[in-house]
Amino acid sequence: MRFAAAGACLTTKHSQSRRARVCARQISLPPESIPSMSTPIEKMRNIAIIAHVDHGKTTLVDELLKQSGTFRENEKTAERMMDSNDLEKERGITILAKTTSVEWKDYRINIVDTPGHADFGGEVERILQMVDGAIVLVDAAEGPMPQTKFVVSKALKVGLRPIVAVNKIDKPERRPDEVINEVFDLFANLDASDDQLDFPILYGSAKQGWMNTEYENQTENMDSLFQMVVDHVPVPKVEEGPFRFLATTISSDPFLGRILTGRVSSGTIKPNQSIKVLNRDGELVEQTRVSKVLAFRGLDRVPVDEAQAGDIVSLAGTTKANVADTFCDPSVSEPIEAQPIDPPTISMTFRVNDSPLAGTEGTKVTSRMIWDRLLKEAEGNVALKVERATDAEAFTVSGRGELQLAVLIETMRREGFELGVSRPQVVMQEGPNGEKLEPIEEVVIDVDDEHSGVVVQKLSERKADMLDMRPSGVGRTRMIFHAPTRGLIGYQGELLSDTRGTAIMNRVFHEYAPHKGKIQGRHTGVLIAMEQGEAVAFALWNLEDRGPMMIHPGNKVYGGMIVGEHNRDNDLEVNVLKGKKLSNVRASGTDEAVRLTPPLQMTLERSLAYIADDELVEVTPESIRLRKVHLDPHERKRAAKSANA
């Protein structure tokens, strides 16, 4: 009996360790669990990195990971390791806030890489509640930009003391002293306190892997930055009392389910500990047990036996908990105050693809699948709002900007969805006296001097007010406007055309203001296909005088699909299937190959900006097509009459 029991005990231990190894492997974790979070609280620092798009945040984090010894010397590392999402790598932007952890000397530094684009700012506001300090990274030539202003304003509001790092100091057009003055002015305009205005400064190049307090003296490493973080960022604030934790980001795992990341405010948490989850109003969401406590070690999430107050960890084991909820001991009744999220400013209608080519390229085509996917997205992205539209087959999705919604559409497209998407509409609000308010954005445009006139003219047509115009480097002008969001929809492409690709536009939400009246839409009509079939080169060649095409020969078309842009302001139905009339007489010179002008390249963002209110973008895994909402010409006429009535 004794031997049998011993055998059973051995088997149990063996199966448990094997199960732990398998589970660890399934969630990409090392098989051994770290005993506990052994770093004392005074040796811990939590920081966020704030910067404008493309000022070098993710590159800086990569360098900190390398220099802190997170990787073995022979370990192969990718560029921009923190940008793990395919779309992030392709576009060179950070969409989701990421957390990592490095050890320097005997300090543990938790680092959060935040999105620099205001469209993903819903992430930023929550992230800042996890950290105690921030590195504000600015380009040595460009200086602080609107998105820097957006995130910095949030950071100063929650009381973070910034460290300013001037990056890309190796640029020939660098102007570090002016940039520091601009940063100071920005902080002062954002009502920074005296402590926040007395910020330490570093200069360097994340790409070359160095930072120093003087830009003339190039060092070999990032030690000055690490030392500055240790000296300047306060020790995490810890409250007395039982366990409390504010969830700031959410992710899912096929084996662990929902994983919520945040900072432990007080107490400690262990696996299998009973907790309850409260929402922002203090109402009970669920009572559960924590199945796993995961800490950040470099780029990995590692299971630990205990997490203490002040550390940033991920918790698994909940089924209903969401972002901004408080995880706490069963004895706690007060939730942690969560930062409110700015309201969405842009909405689009996502509908089931009902074109004649529906279901031929994608696998997920039903309204149920689209609704479930949108709900899943809204769970983890609190800046996104999803509602059912009046039409049973359509859903209204509201977000912070065109880019955020375009990224969602592109992600769904890659997952096999087929959708019909409407033109972006701005989300209006009602003022205290019942007046209509619309979102206004601050727009900063850097452009060559010769093109500044056309920019001012076009933005004036779009109801923008100019605030400032000043030189920005040799032969460049910087202009600052306040413009209604609806006037900026589709302007990016037009700006690049007007300035021959030399302009840089940055924009950020400013405020809601009274409606500015009607804005002129697209000036041209479109060419609409009459029949279903494959486009013929001869027909496209004959139609080139009518306007530029959007399709290639051999592309599938259907009645009501937009195949080109009309030179005039009205829509025109055309036959793109008409082949060359053949006869049995040979004629010299008539059988030459048809030479076509290359068609317009209609990317997803360009298509969304291009369409009018009576048009849709048909998005499938293989194609992006433009079409009319009503495919039948008689229905189109009736709808146009009722709209004008």
C-alpha positions as CSV (number, residue, x, y, z in Angstrom):
1,M,0.0,0.0,0.0
2,R,2.8,2.4,1.0
3,F,4.6,1.8,-2.4
4,A,1.3,2.3,-4.3
5,A,0.7,5.6,-2.4
6,A,4.3,6.7,-3.0
7,G,3.9,5.9,-6.7
8,A,0.6,7.8,-6.9
9,C,2.3,10.7,-5.2
10,L,5.2,10.6,-7.7
11,T,2.8,10.4,-10.6
12,T,0.8,13.3,-9.3
13,K,3.9,15.4,-8.9
14,H,5.2,14.4,-12.3
15,S,1.9,15.2,-14.0
16,Q,1.6,18.5,-12.2
17,S,5.1,19.6,-13.3
18,R,4.4,18.4,-16.8
19,R,1.1,20.2,-16.9
20,A,2.8,23.4,-15.6
21,R,5.5,23.0,-18.4
22,V,2.8,22.5,-21.1
23,C,0.7,25.5,-19.8
24,A,3.8,27.7,-19.7
25,R,4.7,26.6,-23.2
26,Q,1.2,27.3,-24.5
27,I,1.3,30.9,-23.3
28,S,4.9,31.5,-24.4
29,L,6.3,31.5,-21.0
30,P,9.5,30.0,-19.5
31,P,8.5,26.7,-17.7
32,E,9.9,27.7,-14.4
33,S,7.9,30.0,-12.2
34,I,9.8,32.8,-10.4
35,P,9.2,32.4,-6.6
36,S,8.0,35.9,-6.0
37,M,8.5,39.6,-6.9
38,S,11.6,39.9,-4.8
39,T,12.5,43.5,-5.7
40,P,12.0,45.8,-2.7
41,I,9.6,48.7,-3.3
42,E,12.4,51.4,-3.0
43,K,14.3,49.7,-5.9
44,M,11.3,49.8,-8.2
45,R,10.4,52.5,-10.8
46,N,7.4,52.7,-13.2
47,I,7.8,54.9,-16.2
48,A,5.9,55.7,-19.5
49,I,7.6,56.9,-22.7
50,I,5.7,59.7,-24.4
51,A,6.4,60.9,-27.9
52,H,4.9,61.9,-31.2
53,V,4.6,59.4,-34.0
54,D,8.0,58.5,-35.4
55,H,10.1,60.4,-32.8
56,G,11.8,57.1,-31.7
57,K,9.9,55.7,-28.7
58,T,10.0,52.1,-29.7
59,T,13.6,52.3,-30.9
60,L,14.5,53.7,-27.5
61,V,12.8,50.9,-25.6
62,D,14.7,48.4,-27.9
63,E,18.0,49.9,-26.9
64,L,17.1,49.9,-23.1
65,L,16.2,46.2,-23.4
66,K,19.5,45.4,-25.1
67,Q,21.7,47.5,-22.8
68,S,20.1,46.2,-19.6
69,G,21.2,42.7,-20.5
70,T,17.6,41.4,-21.2
71,F,18.9,39.4,-24.1
72,R,21.9,37.0,-24.3
73,E,24.8,38.2,-26.3
74,N,24.2,35.6,-29.0
75,E,20.4,36.1,-29.1
76,K,19.0,37.4,-32.3
77,T,16.7,40.4,-31.8
78,A,14.4,42.1,-34.3
79,E,14.1,45.9,-34.9
80,R,11.2,47.6,-33.0
81,M,10.6,44.6,-30.9
82,M,7.8,46.3,-29.0
83,D,5.7,46.7,-32.2
84,S,4.5,43.1,-32.3
85,N,1.3,43.6,-34.3
86,D,1.7,43.2,-38.1
87,L,0.0,46.5,-38.8
88,E,2.3,48.3,-36.4
89,K,5.4,46.9,-38.2
90,E,4.0,47.8,-41.6
91,R,2.9,51.4,-40.7
92,G,5.7,52.1,-38.3
93,I,3.3,53.2,-35.6
94,T,2.5,51.9,-32.1
95,I,-1.2,51.1,-31.8
96,L,-1.4,49.2,-28.5
97,A,0.3,50.2,-25.3
98,K,2.9,47.6,-24.3
99,T,4.7,46.9,-21.0
100,T,8.1,45.6,-20.5
101,S,10.6,45.4,-17.6
102,V,14.4,45.8,-17.4
103,E,16.9,45.4,-14.6
104,W,19.7,48.0,-14.2
105,K,22.2,47.5,-11.4
106,D,19.8,46.3,-8.6
107,Y,16.8,48.3,-9.8
108,R,13.8,47.0,-11.6
109,I,12.3,49.5,-14.1
110,N,8.9,48.8,-15.6
111,I,8.5,50.6,-18.9
112,V,5.3,51.3,-20.8
113,D,5.6,52.2,-24.5
114,T,2.5,54.3,-25.4
115,P,0.9,55.0,-28.7
116,G,1.9,58.4,-30.1
117,H,-1.1,58.8,-32.3
118,A,-4.1,60.6,-30.8
119,D,-6.5,58.1,-32.5
120,F,-5.2,55.5,-30.1
121,G,-5.3,57.9,-27.1
122,G,-7.9,55.8,-25.3
123,E,-4.9,53.5,-24.4
124,V,-2.7,56.4,-23.3
125,E,-5.0,57.8,-20.6
126,R,-5.4,54.5,-18.8
127,I,-1.7,53.7,-19.0
128,L,-0.6,56.9,-17.3
129,Q,-2.4,55.7,-14.1
130,M,0.0,52.8,-13.8
131,V,3.2,54.9,-13.8
132,D,5.0,57.4,-11.5
133,G,7.1,59.2,-14.1
134,A,7.4,59.9,-17.8
135,I,10.1,60.3,-20.4
136,V,9.0,62.9,-23.0
137,L,10.9,62.1,-26.2
138,V,11.1,64.9,-28.8
139,D,12.8,65.1,-32.2
140,A,15.9,67.4,-32.2
141,A,14.7,68.9,-35.4
142,E,10.9,68.8,-35.3
143,G,10.4,69.6,-31.7
144,P,7.1,68.9,-29.8
145,M,4.2,68.1,-32.1
146,P,0.4,68.0,-31.5
147,Q,0.3,64.3,-30.5
148,T,3.1,65.0,-28.0
149,K,0.9,67.8,-26.6
150,F,-2.1,65.4,-26.4
151,V,-0.3,62.8,-24.3
152,V,1.8,65.3,-22.2
153,S,-1.4,67.2,-21.2
154,K,-2.8,63.9,-19.9
155,A,0.5,63.1,-18.1
156,L,0.8,66.5,-16.4
157,K,-2.9,66.3,-15.4
158,V,-2.3,63.1,-13.4
159,G,0.8,64.8,-11.7
160,L,3.7,62.9,-13.4
161,R,7.1,64.7,-13.3
162,P,8.6,64.5,-16.8
163,I,12.2,63.8,-18.0
164,V,12.7,65.4,-21.4
165,A,14.9,63.5,-23.8
166,V,15.9,65.1,-27.1
167,N,16.3,62.3,-29.6
168,K,17.9,62.1,-33.1
169,I,20.6,64.6,-32.1
170,D,22.7,63.3,-34.9
171,K,20.4,65.0,-37.5
172,P,22.2,67.7,-39.5
173,E,19.1,70.1,-39.0
174,R,19.1,69.6,-35.2
175,R,18.1,72.7,-33.1
176,P,18.2,71.4,-29.5
177,D,18.1,74.7,-27.6
178,E,15.1,75.9,-29.5
179,V,13.4,72.6,-29.0
180,I,13.9,72.7,-25.3
181,N,12.4,76.3,-25.2
182,E,9.4,75.0,-27.2
183,V,9.0,72.1,-24.7
184,F,9.0,74.5,-21.8
185,D,6.4,76.8,-23.5
186,L,4.3,73.7,-24.2
187,F,4.4,72.6,-20.5
188,A,3.7,76.2,-19.3
189,N,0.6,76.4,-21.7
190,L,-0.6,73.1,-20.3
191,D,-0.6,74.5,-16.7
192,A,2.3,72.5,-15.5
193,S,3.3,73.0,-11.8
194,D,6.7,74.5,-10.8
195,D,8.1,71.0,-10.1
196,Q,7.0,69.8,-13.5
197,L,8.5,72.8,-15.2
198,D,11.9,72.1,-13.5
199,F,12.5,69.1,-15.7
200,P,15.9,67.4,-16.3
201,I,17.1,67.2,-19.9
202,L,19.0,64.5,-21.8
203,Y,20.3,64.5,-25.4
204,G,21.2,61.6,-27.6
205,S,20.3,59.1,-30.3
206,A,18.3,56.0,-29.6
207,K,19.3,54.6,-32.9
208,Q,23.0,54.9,-32.0
209,G,22.3,53.8,-28.5
210,W,23.4,56.7,-26.3
211,M,22.0,59.5,-24.1
212,N,23.9,62.2,-22.1
213,T,23.2,65.4,-20.3
214,E,25.3,67.4,-22.8
215,Y,24.8,66.9,-26.5
216,E,28.4,67.8,-27.5
217,N,29.7,64.8,-25.5
218,Q,28.6,61.5,-27.1
219,T,28.8,58.6,-24.7
220,E,28.7,54.9,-25.4
221,N,25.5,53.8,-23.6
222,M,22.2,54.7,-22.0
223,D,23.5,54.8,-18.4
224,S,22.7,58.5,-18.1
225,L,19.1,57.8,-18.9
226,F,18.9,54.8,-16.4
227,Q,20.5,57.0,-13.7
228,M,18.1,59.8,-14.4
229,V,15.1,57.5,-14.1
230,V,16.4,56.1,-10.7
231,D,17.1,59.6,-9.3
232,H,14.2,61.5,-10.7
233,V,11.2,59.1,-10.8
234,P,9.6,58.7,-7.4
235,V,9.2,55.3,-5.8
236,P,5.7,53.8,-6.5
237,K,3.0,55.2,-4.2
238,V,1.7,52.4,-2.1
239,E,-1.4,52.5,0.0
240,E,-2.0,50.6,3.3
241,G,-4.7,48.0,3.4
242,P,-6.0,44.9,1.6
243,F,-5.4,44.1,-2.1
244,R,-6.6,46.6,-4.7
245,F,-5.6,46.7,-8.4
246,L,-6.9,48.9,-11.3
247,A,-7.2,47.2,-14.7
248,T,-5.8,49.4,-17.5
249,T,-5.4,47.2,-20.5
250,I,-7.0,43.9,-21.6
251,S,-5.8,41.0,-23.8
252,S,-6.9,37.5,-24.4
253,D,-5.1,34.2,-24.4
254,P,-6.4,30.9,-25.9
255,F,-5.5,29.0,-22.7
256,L,-5.9,31.6,-19.9
257,G,-8.8,33.6,-21.3
258,R,-9.0,37.3,-20.3
259,I,-5.8,38.8,-19.1
260,L,-6.0,42.3,-17.5
261,T,-2.9,44.3,-16.8
262,G,-2.5,47.1,-14.3
263,R,-0.7,48.2,-11.1
264,V,-1.2,46.8,-7.7
265,S,-2.2,49.8,-5.5
266,S,-2.2,48.0,-2.1
267,G,-1.7,44.6,-0.5
268,T,-0.4,41.5,-2.3
269,I,-1.9,39.0,-4.8
270,K,-1.2,35.3,-5.2
271,P,-2.6,32.6,-7.6
272,N,-5.8,31.0,-6.4
273,Q,-6.6,34.0,-4.1
274,S,-10.3,34.9,-4.0
275,I,-11.1,38.4,-5.3
276,K,-14.1,40.5,-6.4
277,V,-14.3,42.9,-9.3
278,L,-16.0,46.3,-9.0
279,N,-16.9,48.7,-11.9
280,R,-16.2,52.5,-11.8
281,D,-19.5,53.0,-9.9
282,G,-18.7,50.4,-7.2
283,E,-21.1,47.8,-8.5
284,L,-20.1,44.1,-8.3
285,V,-19.1,42.7,-11.7
286,E,-18.0,39.2,-10.5
287,Q,-16.4,37.2,-7.7
288,T,-13.7,34.8,-8.8
289,R,-10.2,33.3,-8.1
290,V,-7.0,34.5,-9.8
291,S,-5.7,31.6,-11.9
292,K,-2.4,33.2,-12.7
293,V,-0.3,36.2,-11.7
294,L,2.0,37.2,-14.6
295,A,4.9,39.6,-14.2
296,F,6.9,41.3,-17.0
297,R,10.5,40.2,-17.5
298,G,12.0,41.7,-20.6
299,L,9.5,40.9,-23.4
300,D,8.1,37.9,-21.6
301,R,5.2,37.5,-19.2
302,V,6.3,35.2,-16.5
303,P,4.1,33.5,-13.8
304,V,5.0,34.5,-10.2
305,D,3.9,33.2,-6.9
306,E,3.2,36.6,-5.4
307,A,3.0,40.3,-6.5
308,Q,3.3,43.2,-4.2
309,A,1.9,46.8,-4.1
310,G,3.6,49.0,-6.7
311,D,4.3,46.4,-9.3
312,I,2.8,46.2,-12.8
313,V,1.4,42.7,-13.4
314,S,-1.2,40.8,-15.4
315,L,-4.0,38.8,-13.8
316,A,-5.9,35.9,-15.4
317,G,-9.0,34.1,-14.2
318,T,-11.9,36.5,-14.8
319,T,-14.7,36.2,-17.3
320,K,-16.5,39.5,-17.1
321,A,-14.0,42.0,-15.8
322,N,-13.0,44.9,-18.1
323,V,-10.7,47.9,-18.4
324,A,-11.2,50.5,-15.7
325,D,-12.6,47.9,-13.2
326,T,-11.1,47.5,-9.8
327,F,-9.9,44.0,-8.6
328,C,-9.9,43.8,-4.9
329,D,-10.1,41.8,-1.7
330,P,-13.6,40.6,-0.8
331,S,-13.6,43.0,2.2
332,V,-13.1,46.2,0.0
333,S,-16.2,48.1,-1.2
334,E,-14.6,51.3,-2.7
335,P,-13.3,51.1,-6.3
336,I,-10.1,52.9,-7.4
337,E,-11.0,56.1,-9.3
338,A,-10.4,55.6,-13.0
339,Q,-9.5,58.4,-15.4
340,P,-12.5,59.2,-17.7
341,I,-12.0,58.6,-21.4
342,D,-12.4,61.3,-24.0
343,P,-15.6,60.8,-26.1
344,P,-15.4,59.4,-29.7
345,T,-15.4,62.0,-32.5
346,I,-15.9,59.9,-35.7
347,S,-18.4,57.2,-36.5
348,M,-18.9,54.8,-39.4
349,T,-21.5,52.2,-40.4
350,F,-20.3,48.7,-40.8
351,R,-22.8,46.6,-42.8
352,V,-23.0,43.1,-44.3
353,N,-21.6,43.0,-47.8
354,D,-24.6,42.6,-50.1
355,S,-22.9,43.1,-53.4
356,P,-23.2,40.5,-56.2
357,L,-19.7,39.4,-55.4
358,A,-20.4,38.8,-51.7
359,G,-19.0,35.6,-50.2
360,T,-16.6,35.0,-53.1
361,E,-13.4,36.1,-51.3
362,G,-14.1,36.1,-47.6
363,T,-15.2,33.5,-45.1
364,K,-16.8,35.6,-42.4
365,V,-19.8,37.3,-44.1
366,T,-22.8,37.2,-41.7
367,S,-24.1,40.0,-39.5
368,R,-23.7,37.8,-36.4
369,M,-20.0,37.2,-37.1
370,I,-19.4,41.0,-37.7
371,W,-21.3,41.9,-34.5
372,D,-19.4,39.4,-32.3
373,R,-16.1,40.7,-33.7
374,L,-17.0,44.3,-33.1
375,L,-18.1,43.5,-29.5
376,K,-14.8,41.7,-28.9
377,E,-12.9,44.7,-30.2
378,A,-14.9,47.2,-28.0
379,E,-14.1,45.1,-24.9
380,G,-10.4,45.7,-25.1
381,N,-10.6,49.2,-26.6
382,V,-12.6,51.6,-24.5
383,A,-12.1,54.5,-27.0
384,L,-14.4,52.5,-29.3
385,K,-18.2,52.4,-29.1
386,V,-20.3,49.8,-31.0
387,E,-24.1,50.1,-31.4
388,R,-26.7,48.4,-33.7
389,A,-28.0,50.8,-36.4
390,T,-31.6,51.1,-37.5
391,D,-31.0,48.6,-40.3
392,A,-30.7,45.1,-38.8
393,E,-27.7,44.2,-41.0
394,A,-25.7,47.4,-40.0
395,F,-23.7,48.5,-37.0
396,T,-22.5,52.0,-36.0
397,V,-18.8,52.1,-34.8
398,S,-17.6,55.3,-33.2
399,G,-13.9,56.0,-32.4
400,R,-11.3,58.7,-32.0
401,G,-10.3,59.2,-35.7
402,E,-10.1,57.8,-39.2
403,L,-6.8,56.0,-38.5
404,Q,-8.2,54.0,-35.6
405,L,-11.2,52.8,-37.6
406,A,-9.1,52.1,-40.7
407,V,-6.8,49.9,-38.6
408,L,-9.8,48.0,-37.2
409,I,-11.2,47.5,-40.8
410,E,-7.8,46.4,-42.0
411,T,-7.4,43.9,-39.1
412,M,-10.9,42.4,-39.8
413,R,-10.1,42.2,-43.5
414,R,-7.0,40.1,-42.7
415,E,-9.1,37.8,-40.5
416,G,-11.4,37.0,-43.5
417,F,-14.3,39.4,-43.0
418,E,-16.3,41.0,-45.8
419,L,-17.8,44.4,-45.0
420,G,-19.5,47.4,-46.5
421,V,-18.3,50.6,-44.8
422,S,-19.9,54.0,-45.0
423,R,-18.2,57.4,-45.2
424,P,-16.9,58.6,-41.8
425,Q,-19.3,61.0,-40.0
426,V,-18.5,63.3,-37.1
427,V,-20.2,62.7,-33.8
428,M,-22.1,65.8,-32.9
429,Q,-23.1,66.9,-29.4
430,E,-25.8,69.2,-28.0
431,G,-24.8,72.4,-26.2
432,P,-26.5,73.7,-23.0
433,N,-28.9,75.8,-25.1
434,G,-29.8,73.0,-27.5
435,E,-27.3,74.2,-30.2
436,K,-25.4,71.7,-32.3
437,L,-21.7,71.3,-31.4
438,E,-19.1,69.7,-33.5
439,P,-15.5,68.5,-32.8
440,I,-12.7,70.9,-33.6
441,E,-9.1,69.8,-34.1
442,E,-5.8,71.6,-33.8
443,V,-3.9,71.1,-37.1
444,V,-0.2,71.7,-37.5
445,I,1.1,71.7,-41.1
446,D,4.8,72.0,-42.0
447,V,5.2,72.9,-45.7
448,D,7.6,74.4,-48.2
449,D,7.2,78.1,-48.5
450,E,6.0,78.0,-52.1
451,H,3.0,75.8,-51.2
452,S,1.8,77.7,-48.1
453,G,-0.7,79.8,-50.1
454,V,-2.7,76.8,-51.5
455,V,-2.8,75.2,-48.0
456,V,-4.3,78.3,-46.5
457,Q,-6.8,78.5,-49.4
458,K,-7.9,74.9,-49.1
459,L,-8.3,74.9,-45.3
460,S,-10.2,78.2,-45.4
461,E,-12.7,76.4,-47.8
462,R,-12.9,73.7,-45.1
463,K,-13.9,76.3,-42.4
464,A,-10.5,76.3,-40.6
465,D,-9.2,79.3,-38.6
466,M,-5.5,80.1,-38.8
467,L,-3.9,80.7,-35.4
468,D,-0.2,81.0,-36.2
469,M,2.2,81.0,-39.2
470,R,6.0,81.1,-38.7
471,P,9.2,79.9,-40.3
472,S,10.2,76.3,-39.5
473,G,13.7,75.7,-40.8
474,V,15.2,76.8,-44.1
475,G,12.5,77.3,-46.8
476,R,9.8,75.8,-44.6
477,T,6.7,77.3,-43.0
478,R,4.7,76.0,-40.0
479,M,1.0,76.8,-39.8
480,I,-1.4,76.1,-37.0
481,F,-5.2,76.0,-37.5
482,H,-8.3,75.1,-35.7
483,A,-10.5,73.1,-38.1
484,P,-13.7,71.1,-37.8
485,T,-13.1,67.4,-37.9
486,R,-15.6,66.9,-40.8
487,G,-13.6,69.4,-42.9
488,L,-10.4,67.3,-42.4
489,I,-11.9,64.0,-43.6
490,G,-10.1,63.2,-46.8
491,Y,-7.8,66.2,-46.7
492,Q,-4.5,64.3,-46.2
493,G,-4.4,63.0,-49.8
494,E,-5.4,66.4,-51.2
495,L,-2.7,68.1,-49.1
496,L,0.0,65.8,-50.4
497,S,-1.2,66.4,-54.0
498,D,-1.2,70.2,-53.6
499,T,2.3,70.3,-52.0
500,R,3.9,67.5,-54.2
501,G,4.3,65.3,-51.1
502,T,6.4,67.8,-49.1
503,A,3.8,68.7,-46.4
504,I,3.6,67.1,-43.0
505,M,0.2,67.3,-41.2
506,N,-0.4,66.5,-37.6
507,R,-3.8,66.9,-35.8
508,V,-5.3,66.4,-32.4
509,F,-8.7,66.9,-30.9
510,H,-9.1,70.3,-29.3
511,E,-12.7,70.9,-28.2
512,Y,-16.4,70.9,-29.2
513,A,-17.6,74.2,-30.7
514,P,-20.7,75.5,-32.4
515,H,-21.4,74.0,-35.9
516,K,-19.6,76.0,-38.6
517,G,-22.1,75.4,-41.4
518,K,-22.0,73.5,-44.7
519,I,-18.6,72.4,-46.2
520,Q,-18.3,71.7,-49.9
521,G,-17.8,68.0,-50.5
522,R,-16.1,66.2,-53.5
523,H,-16.1,68.4,-56.6
524,T,-16.3,65.5,-59.2
525,G,-18.8,62.8,-60.0
526,V,-18.0,59.1,-60.5
527,L,-18.2,56.6,-63.4
528,I,-20.5,53.7,-62.5
529,A,-20.5,50.3,-64.1
530,M,-23.8,49.2,-65.8
531,E,-23.4,45.4,-65.9
532,Q,-21.7,42.5,-64.1
533,G,-18.7,40.9,-65.7
534,E,-14.9,41.4,-66.3
535,A,-13.6,44.8,-67.4
536,V,-12.2,44.9,-70.9
537,A,-9.1,46.9,-71.8
538,F,-10.7,48.3,-75.0
539,A,-13.7,49.7,-73.1
540,L,-11.5,51.3,-70.5
541,W,-9.3,52.9,-73.2
542,N,-12.4,54.4,-74.8
543,L,-13.5,55.8,-71.5
544,E,-10.2,57.5,-70.5
545,D,-11.5,60.8,-71.9
546,R,-14.3,60.7,-69.3
547,G,-11.9,60.6,-66.4
548,P,-9.2,58.5,-64.5
549,M,-10.1,54.8,-63.9
550,M,-9.9,52.9,-60.6
551,I,-9.9,49.4,-62.0
552,H,-7.6,47.2,-64.2
553,P,-8.6,45.2,-67.2
554,G,-9.8,41.8,-66.0
555,N,-11.2,43.1,-62.7
556,K,-14.6,41.8,-61.8
557,V,-17.3,44.5,-61.8
558,Y,-21.1,44.7,-61.2
559,G,-23.9,47.2,-61.8
560,G,-23.6,50.1,-59.4
561,M,-19.9,49.6,-58.7
562,I,-17.7,52.7,-59.1
563,V,-15.0,52.2,-61.7
564,G,-13.6,55.7,-62.2
565,E,-13.8,59.4,-61.5
566,H,-15.9,61.6,-63.8
567,N,-14.3,64.8,-65.1
568,R,-17.6,66.6,-64.4
569,D,-19.6,67.1,-61.3
570,N,-22.3,64.5,-62.2
571,D,-22.3,60.7,-62.1
572,L,-22.2,58.8,-65.4
573,E,-23.1,55.2,-66.1
574,V,-20.6,53.5,-68.4
575,N,-20.2,50.1,-70.0
576,V,-16.7,48.7,-69.2
577,L,-17.5,45.2,-70.7
578,K,-17.8,46.5,-74.3
579,G,-15.2,44.7,-76.5
580,K,-13.8,45.7,-79.9
581,K,-16.2,45.0,-82.7
582,L,-14.6,42.3,-84.9
583,S,-14.9,41.9,-88.7
584,N,-13.5,39.3,-91.1
585,V,-11.5,42.0,-92.9
586,R,-7.9,42.6,-91.9
587,A,-7.0,46.3,-91.6
588,S,-3.5,47.5,-91.1
589,G,-2.9,49.3,-87.8
590,T,-6.2,48.6,-86.0
591,D,-5.0,45.6,-84.0
592,E,-2.3,47.4,-82.0
593,A,-2.1,46.7,-78.3
594,V,-4.3,49.1,-76.2
595,R,-2.1,51.4,-74.0
596,L,-3.9,52.4,-70.8
597,T,-3.1,55.1,-68.3
598,P,-2.4,53.5,-64.9
599,P,-5.5,53.6,-62.7
600,L,-5.9,55.5,-59.4
601,Q,-4.5,53.5,-56.5
602,M,-7.4,53.4,-54.1
603,T,-6.1,52.3,-50.7
604,L,-8.4,51.7,-47.7
605,E,-7.8,55.2,-46.2
606,R,-8.0,56.9,-49.5
607,S,-11.3,55.1,-50.4
608,L,-12.9,56.0,-47.0
609,A,-12.0,59.7,-47.5
610,Y,-13.1,59.7,-51.2
611,I,-16.6,58.3,-51.0
612,A,-19.8,60.5,-50.7
613,D,-22.7,59.9,-48.4
614,D,-24.5,57.7,-51.0
615,E,-21.5,55.4,-51.5
616,L,-19.8,52.5,-49.7
617,V,-16.4,50.9,-49.6
618,E,-16.7,47.1,-50.1
619,V,-13.8,45.5,-48.1
620,T,-12.8,41.9,-48.6
621,P,-9.6,40.0,-47.9
622,E,-8.5,40.4,-51.5
623,S,-10.1,43.6,-52.8
624,I,-11.2,47.1,-52.0
625,R,-14.0,48.3,-54.2
626,L,-16.1,51.4,-54.2
627,R,-19.9,51.2,-54.9
628,K,-23.2,53.0,-54.6
629,V,-25.4,52.2,-51.6
630,H,-28.2,51.5,-54.1
631,L,-27.0,49.3,-57.0
632,D,-30.1,49.7,-59.1
633,P,-30.1,53.0,-61.1
634,H,-33.9,53.6,-60.6
635,E,-33.5,53.2,-56.8
636,R,-30.5,55.7,-56.9
637,K,-32.7,58.3,-58.6
638,R,-35.5,57.8,-56.1
639,A,-33.1,58.1,-53.1
640,A,-31.5,61.2,-54.6
641,K,-34.9,62.9,-55.1
642,S,-36.0,62.1,-51.5
643,A,-32.7,63.4,-50.1
644,N,-33.1,66.7,-52.0
645,A,-36.7,67.1,-51.1
